[in-house]
Structure formats: structure tokens, C-alpha cells
């Protein structure tokens, strides 16, 4: 998801984001074409007060890269680039679920619509990685911010989605992105000299993963959210995992 400047953002931050997004789009295009693994599928969306689907899931790296460049340069035109899934005998998941775009209330943030995106991603088998490229997410702490983040976290975990956020503003921290990444088993990057560095780090981290099964007592299996802590026997090994799971529905 490419994030355009948010309403109400400081003018200096808007200028920095608008300056860096085109270069980030070109660098990500290069990464998609040259370094993406053969079996990976990519979808491209843009957020500018509306969640717009530019390219549905496809193995066509160039098509995904071109859609990403359009989003980064501000040329967001919904509905012109259909899914490539049909030729791959797979359902057109995001196009069917979202259409060409998802309108949101004027005061909505990307966090508010993440549950709907997560719901669309539940139909895609396996672990999914959601890359947020652009501005930070809103900071938790407003009147309904905690509720919005909690809903997004639960929906993403139920859909087996890890959030990886790449900030282009240059802030010292990304509180909102840090929170979603930590809870879903992803990571946030906000001090990289080049967008290629975090993209390669994400590729290394997600090149393989273990699927863990959890047996719950009968009284807990009907539903609800359960915290999860994963430890390794060898303290020198590092693992990354989401912080909980929902029983009675969802995947994984």
C-alpha cells in the first residue's frame, strides 16, 4: 500500500514525502523486477483518503512495478488495471472484495480501513506480507485510536497478515507503524538511507517461516483472542511472530 500525504500533515512532512515517493517507487520497481522470488504474487494499492486497487495479485512483476510507480507519482486512477489472477486459475480476491476502490469517511485513516483489507486478504492462502510505503500511521492515543488499532490488529492476525512499514518522512519513530508491525509479527523501518535496504530485509525475513499449531483446552476453543509468546531453546536464535491469535475462526 502506497500512502500519499495525509490530510492535516505538517507542510514540511508533506514536502519530504512528495519528494521521496517517486524515488521510492522507482527503487521498489527495480526490486520487484530483479529480486522478487519467482513464486511470489504482488498486489498494489494506494491510500489517499480512499483505498484504491491499482493491481490485483499477480506474478507479473513489471505490471506490479508500473502500478507502484503510478501510485508513488500520484497518478492514482482506479479500475484501469484488472487482476492477472484469471490466467493463473486463481480467484480475483482483492478486485472482487474491494472493487476498484474503497471510499472512506472524510476523517478516516488507513488504520480504519485495514480491517476491510484484511478481510479481503483472508481468501489468499498462506502467510501474507502487507508493505506500507510512505507516511507513518496515525499515533495511537486519540478518542477512538486504541479501538481502531485493536480492530486492525485482530483482523490482520485473523487473516494471517504481517505488517512491514517503510517510513519516508525521516521521523525518529513511527509509533503507529511500530505497534501494528510488532503485533502482527512484522517490522517497521524509518531510518533507512535507501528504500532498497528495508525491502531486502523484508525479503530475507520472509523467505521461510514455520507454521505453528496450538492445542487449546475445550473451554477456550469456542472463540476469542489469545495472546501468544514464542521462545527458542537456543537464545542465540532470533524469531519473529505475531503476539496472539483468534480461536474459532480465521487462518493459522
Beta strands, then each sheet from edge to edge (+ up, - down):
strand 1: 2-3
strand 2: 42-47
strand 3: 50-58
strand 4: 101-103
strand 5: 128-134
strand 6: 161-167
strand 7: 187-189
strand 8: 224-227
strand 9: 244-247
sheet 1: 1+ 2+ 3- 4+
sheet 2: 5+ 6+ 7+
sheet 3: 8+ 9-
end
